[in-house]
């Protein structure tokens, strides 16, 4: 069976118009497969983390951990994303134009600025608590170390997917959560139950891999840099201005997205206490880790491919590529949602401690929100490419304001379940705004009609699986998941077969 025949069959089945269109989409699927290991094993580590530490710590203690992580996230965004986003965004452009000397010089300047900023903040926090509240010094110190290591890693790691180096990215993404679990187990086992050890484990997992990462990135850039070439300061400053102009709105956007993701935990803490924060954090983190199997490989695969097409001047192909990516993402997302609908309660029963199990009710809305949010990331690529990121920022802050208002209204009465649903509503608001505005740049075409048959398959699978209730949670989880996946996959094959036969008859 030759290559042309295989291409023609796939073209008919999935309705690609040209072989070029098919080639870019096949590359996208291949990149999803390449990046999948970088999320699959970390998801396993996340499950192990949740299984162990929700049995070691009480919800109040775990809530403190959740609040510290919720502080580090937005701060890391403020300190790094203004630089990290253009570092990833412009890699392909500078590489295509043979300007890696300039790129490397700009990167060094940005790294110095970020290093000074986070050092000042971390040292100031430690000094303040040393004199004012020494009993929290260890907690604050480990949080500051986590912020420092997280920021430096986030600054340079976008170069790996931007350079299509999926192998190195996978290795680092797998080793970090593995080291995180090993360090946390070791610290808690050797030194006792202290929630600060979880933060220290997070920080050490970043630090151990930071130096090899720096070496790899330097080696990657050195290959494309002309030895002995000196880049003038004026040229460096001019390009720094270009990076900052793109990066500052993106930093604001990421900050707003962080508020959408973790801001509700502070509202829960204010109205309901750290116990509910702990329950919410444990369940939310578990589902976010699993959702990473779906979202991150797709966004990591999509970003460099779209940027590559744009850098090559193939603007018409970009819109069609985004449409095909959305279609593939939709098929996978619908499957994940169906699995969540039938398996959330037995999954949480198995994985989390008895004090955290009641939080299973947030699984479906959290996953639905994550799916909608990551779809919007595909949709707003046109705004990124046209450097109209300020529109994304406005929409993100509108969504964050909606989230805050709804949280303040509903969390006092309904608790963390309200936080889960208001987060989904806020994500939906942002995604709807992006969809309605995308036509002014690169139109985001969502194939709603093409996805309806897959939704019907999911409803059939849910209807069958909810009738299954076995004596143990783990047996119910396994049987429901296997049967749902079998129904969905069979449905997918039937849909593709009918589509293929319909096109063959039309021809």
Secondary structure, DSSP 8 states (H G I E B T S, - for coil): --HHHHHHHHHHHHT-SSHHHHHHHHHHHHHHHHHHHHHHHHHHHHHHHHHHHHHHS-HHHHHHHHHHHHHHHHHHHHHHHHHHHHHHHSHHHHHHTT-HHHHHHHHHHHHHHHHHHHHHHHHHHHHHHHHH-GGGHHHHHHHHHHHHHHHHHHHHHHHHHHTT-HHHHHHHHHHHHHHHHHHHHHHHHHH-S-THHHHHHHHHHHHHHHHHHHHHHHHHHHHTS-TT----HHHHHHHHHHHHHHHHHHHHHHHHHHHHHHHHHHHHHHHH-HHHHHHHHHHHHHHHHHHHHHHHHHHHHHHHHHHHHHHTT-HHHHHHHHHHHHHHHHHHHHHHHHHHHHHHHHHHHHHS-TTTGGGGGGHHHHHHHHHHHHHHHHHTHHHHHTT-HHHHHHHHHHHHHHHHHHHHHHHHHHTHHHHHHHHHHHHHHHHHHHHHHGGGSS-----HHHHHHHHHHHHHHHHHHTT---SSHHHHHHHHHHHHHHHHHHHHHHHHHHHHHHHHHH-
